[in-house]
């Protein structure tokens, strides 16, 4: 559905949360699939760091470009 949502949002000026929600809500496919958007009102803590365990696991699965690095 992402391609349909992206196409719908390409012609919309996103000046508010409500405008974005309404545009996404009007998204549908020819076969009848529709999108039900929700706005999350959760506040996230700023400046929170990842644990060392997560960073170690992350480094095992991510290959960095030798020129660009991290």
C-alpha positions in Angstrom: 0.0 0.0 0.0 3.0 2.3 0.5 3.2 3.1 -3.2 -0.5 4.1 -3.2 -0.1 6.3 -0.2 3.0 7.9 -1.6 1.2 8.7 -4.8 -1.7 10.2 -2.9 0.6 12.4 -0.8 2.6 13.6 -3.8 0.1 16.3 -4.7 -0.8 17.4 -1.2 0.7 20.2 0.8 1.2 18.8 4.3 0.5 21.9 6.4 -1.0 20.0 9.3 -1.4 16.6 10.8 -5.1 16.6 9.9 -4.3 17.3 6.2 -1.9 14.3 6.1 -4.4 12.0 7.8 -7.3 13.0 5.5 -5.1 12.5 2.4 -4.0 9.1 3.5 -7.5 8.1 4.5 -8.7 8.8 0.9 -6.1 6.2 -0.4 -7.6 3.1 -1.9 -6.8 0.5 -4.6 -8.9 -0.7 -7.5 -9.6 -3.9 -5.7 -11.1 -2.1 -2.7 -8.2 -2.0 -0.1 -8.4 1.1 2.0 -6.0 2.7 4.5 -6.9 3.5 8.1 -4.4 6.1 9.4 -3.8 6.8 13.1 -1.9 9.6 14.7 0.2 8.4 17.6 0.4 10.9 20.5 3.2 9.1 22.4 6.0 11.3 23.7 9.5 9.8 23.4 12.4 10.6 25.6 15.1 12.7 23.9 18.8 11.8 24.2 18.3 8.2 25.0 21.2 6.0 24.1 21.3 2.4 22.8 22.7 -0.3 25.0 26.1 -1.8 24.2 24.5 -5.2 23.5 22.3 -3.7 20.8 25.3 -1.9 19.2 27.3 -5.2 19.3 24.5 -7.1 17.6 24.0 -4.3 15.1 27.7 -4.3 14.1 27.5 -8.0 13.2 24.8 -7.6 10.6 25.5 -4.2 9.1 28.3 -3.8 6.6 29.6 -0.3 6.2 30.9 1.3 3.0 34.7 1.6 3.2 34.6 5.2 2.0 31.5 6.5 3.8 31.7 4.4 7.0 29.1 5.2 9.6 
